[in-house]
Amino acid sequence: MNPSSAFFIEESIRQGIAEFSDTGALVVKTGKHTGRAAQDKFIVRDANTESKVNWGKVNQPMEAASFAAMKQKMEAHLAKTKHYTIDASVGASKEYAIPVKVKTTLAWQGLFSLNMFRDAKDAANSGQAPITILHAPEFEAIPDTDHTRTNTFIMVDFTNRVVLIGGTYYAGEVKKSAFTMANYCYPEKKVMPMHCSANVGKSGDVSLFFGLSGTGKTTLSADPQRLLIGDDEHGWDNDGVFNLEGGCYAKLIRLSATQEPEIFAASNTFGAIQENVVINPDTHVVDFDSDAITENTRSSYPLSHLPRTQPGSKGGHPNHIIFLTADAFGVLPPVARLTPAQASYHFISGYTAKVAGTEMGVKEPTAAFSTCFGAPFMPLHPTVYAELLAEKIRKHHCSVWLVNTGWMGGAYGVGKRISLKATRAILDALQSGALEKAEYRKDPNFGFDVPTSCPNVDSELLHPSKLWKNEADYNTQAKALVAKFNENFKKYADKVSPEIAAAGPIS
């Protein structure tokens, strides 16, 4: 049986590695790594992975012998170091749940694992091979002998389902490594793994929200009118959508009880972990507006902290698929309807902006393309996921939308980010079916359909060029973004159908 949350909290306080906020949440610091160390992740290249993994800058190969040597070192370190073992699982599916065993030297990371993964009993009869995660943040690599880039390492062995993590205290590495494993093995079973949040309406309609960190998945899926299925990772099998997680890992920067009451309450409850927030040493009040440590402040809490969650963390087949993007150029409209071919194109492209702090070295939003809206966690070639998603969209007649939560009236630094109120109104309209009844115009740059009106949304907002002081500047910026899309897609053009290749921006 796993230690309780209270045990891990007491251990963390006793070890002096955490403190309480005034609301009872556990406050911790993760040192120099306040986001994922993407360049320090390696995948074992062997006979099984050689032809499957999409090798490159994201999926960097390492020799099996180097992994084995590091594993032996970590096991020796854990044998002489106090550590904690957590038995859990990922996947709210009797057939596809995967057992997970985490061994960590940090008490608060034990609590994190309890919060973020599901109960071990969920995978008791699934027959899926288990994942083992050896986690020792204080244990550092020696680059010259361990064949790493730095002292930090995230090493993944898909064949033996083992993950080694050292040199980083950032908790996100633990959860993402387990989900990367699922993303590798699920497609072979015709299960679509998805970096998305999901919720369900009163009528049973299911919505999926794809998008990278900072685009609004957590915030927008926590809808007061709907039940949350899950926050960040899901599978889609023959029965519908199921959550992979047992909790949420929400961004805290500028969090307010007024704008996001449910996330605020969940993050300020005993058992929640707040990472890298600024706390008053006397009152223990947290300043959620401060980015003095990082923009990527985070909260981990179990789904039970939320008032409205879907029983069983499962739903039917999706009715609405929403691709979230934070356009840093101020070009894209706040909402656009996509054809099946356009859906595949934009899923493979995965355009968004890297938000400050989510990765080491990113100081401000930067335009980026991340295949499948989650390239760092998708080890197979993006067309594998795109073809599986397209197959399911066709079979279940899902509507697909591109929703921009980024900047309007100018690029980052000049324009303003679209309000949460406006985005929620757009989502209400597309989920209710109201947007299907609207009139549409063809976007002159991207060719997708954009509604000319939307209930409770200023119609001018739906025409981005009109929000710029100078429309000629908008057109220049739009051409620059179109060129970026076209350049990025060149590497996929010969691997997709002519229909998908032609579904991009208008050159």
C-alpha positions, 0 to 999 in steps of 0.5 A, a space after each residue: 500500500 502506498 504512503 498517504 498524502 499526509 505522510 508525504 506532506 509531513 516528510 517534506 516539511 520535516 526534511 525542510 524541502 517544503 513549507 505551507 502556504 496560508 491555505 495549507 498547500 505545500 510550497 516547493 522550489 525546483 531550483 534551476 529547472 523550472 520547466 522541462 529540460 527538453 534537450 536532455 531527454 534521450 531514448 534508447 535506440 535498439 532493434 525494437 525502436 530503430 524503425 518506429 521512433 521519429 529520431 531527431 532533435 526531439 527524440 535523441 538516441 542513446 545506446 542501450 549500453 549507456 542506459 544500462 550503465 546509468 540504470 545500474 548507477 541509479 539503482 546503487 544510489 537508491 539502494 543507499 539513499 532513503 527513497 519512496 515507492 509509489 504504485 500507480 497507473 495511467 489510463 482510466 480503461 480496464 483494457 488499456 490501463 498501464 501499471 506505473 511504479 515510481 521510486 523517488 528520493 523526494 517526499 514531495 515528488 511522492 505526493 506529486 505521483 499520488 496526485 498525478 497518476 491513477 490508483 494502481 488497482 485500475 490496471 490490476 487486470 489490464 495485462 499491460 506491461 508496467 512502467 518503472 520510473 527511477 527518480 533521483 533529482 540530486 543524482 547528476 550525470 557525468 557527461 563525458 562518461 554517461 554520454 549526456 549533454 549536461 548533468 541533467 538527464 531523462 532517459 527512456 527505454 521503451 523496450 523494457 519500459 524504464 525511465 531514469 530521471 536525474 539532475 532536475 527537480 522539475 516534477 513535470 518530467 515524472 508525469 510526462 515520461 509515463 505519458 510518453 510511454 503510453 504515446 509510444 505503445 497505444 497506436 499499435 493497439 489502435 488507441 489514439 493517445 492525445 495531449 489534450 484536456 477533455 470535458 463533457 456537457 449535460 447532454 453527454 457531448 464530449 469536447 477535446 482541447 489540444 494544445 501546448 502548455 500555456 494555450 489554455 487546456 486546463 483553464 478552458 476544460 474547467 468549465 462551470 457548465 460541464 464535467 471535467 474528464 481530464 486535464 492533459 493526457 487522454 486515450 481514445 479507443 473503440 468505446 470513447 475517450 478516457 483520462 490517463 491521469 488522476 490529477 491536474 498540473 495547472 499553471 498558476 501565473 496570474 491565477 485569481 479566484 474571480 477568473 478561475 475559481 475552481 482551479 484557484 480553490 483546488 490549488 489552495 487546498 491541503 494536498 495540493 503542491 505549488 511549485 516555484 511561487 513567491 511566498 511571503 515569509 511572514 504571512 505565507 500568503 502566495 503572490 500568484 502574480 509574481 514571476 520572480 522565480 519563473 513564469 511557469 509556476 505550477 500546481 499539482 492536485 488530484 481530481 478529487 479537489 475539483 467540484 465537477 468531474 466525470 465519474 470514472 474519468 471516461 466519456 463517449 466519442 468526441 463531438 467537438 475537437 478544438 485545437 488551441 493555439 496562442 498566436 504570437 503574431 496577432 494574425 489568426 482569428 479567434 475561431 475557425 472551422 476546419 475541414 477533415 483535411 485542414 484538421 490533419 494539416 493543423 494537427 501535424 503542424 501544431 502551431 502555437 507559441 512557446 510560453 515563457 518558462 515552460 522550457 529552459 531558456 524561453 523568456 517570452 512567447 516565441 512562434 513554434 511548431 510542435 507536431 500533434 500539439 505535443 511533439 516532445 511527448 510523441 515519439 512516433 512519426 507525426 503521421 502515425 498519430 495524424 492518420 489515426 486521428 483522421 480515421 477516428 474523426 471520419 468514423 465518428 463525424 467530429 467537428 474540428 475547430 482552431 481556437 486562438 487564445 493568443 494576441 489580437 490587434 498586433 503581435 506580442 508586445 503590441 497587441 493584447 491577448 484575447 480575453 478569457 471571457 471572449 474565448 469562453 463565449 466562443 466555446 459555448 457557441 460551438 459546443 451548443 451548435 450555435 456556430 454551425 448556424 452562423 455565416 462564414 467567410 473564407 480566410 484569405 491567408 489560411 483558407 479555413 472558414 471563419 464565422 462573421 458573428 458569434 453570440 456574446 462576442 464582438 464581431 470585430 474580434 472575428 476579423 483580426 485585420 480590423 483590430 490592427 492600426 494599420 491593415 498593411 502591417 497586418 498583411 505583412 505579418 500574415 504573409 510572414 506567418 504563412 511562409 513559416 507554415 509552408 516552410 515547416 510543412 515541407 518535411 511532411 509534404 511527401 508523407 501525407 495525401 495531396 488533399 492534406 498537403 493542399 489544406 494549408 495556407 494560401 501561398 
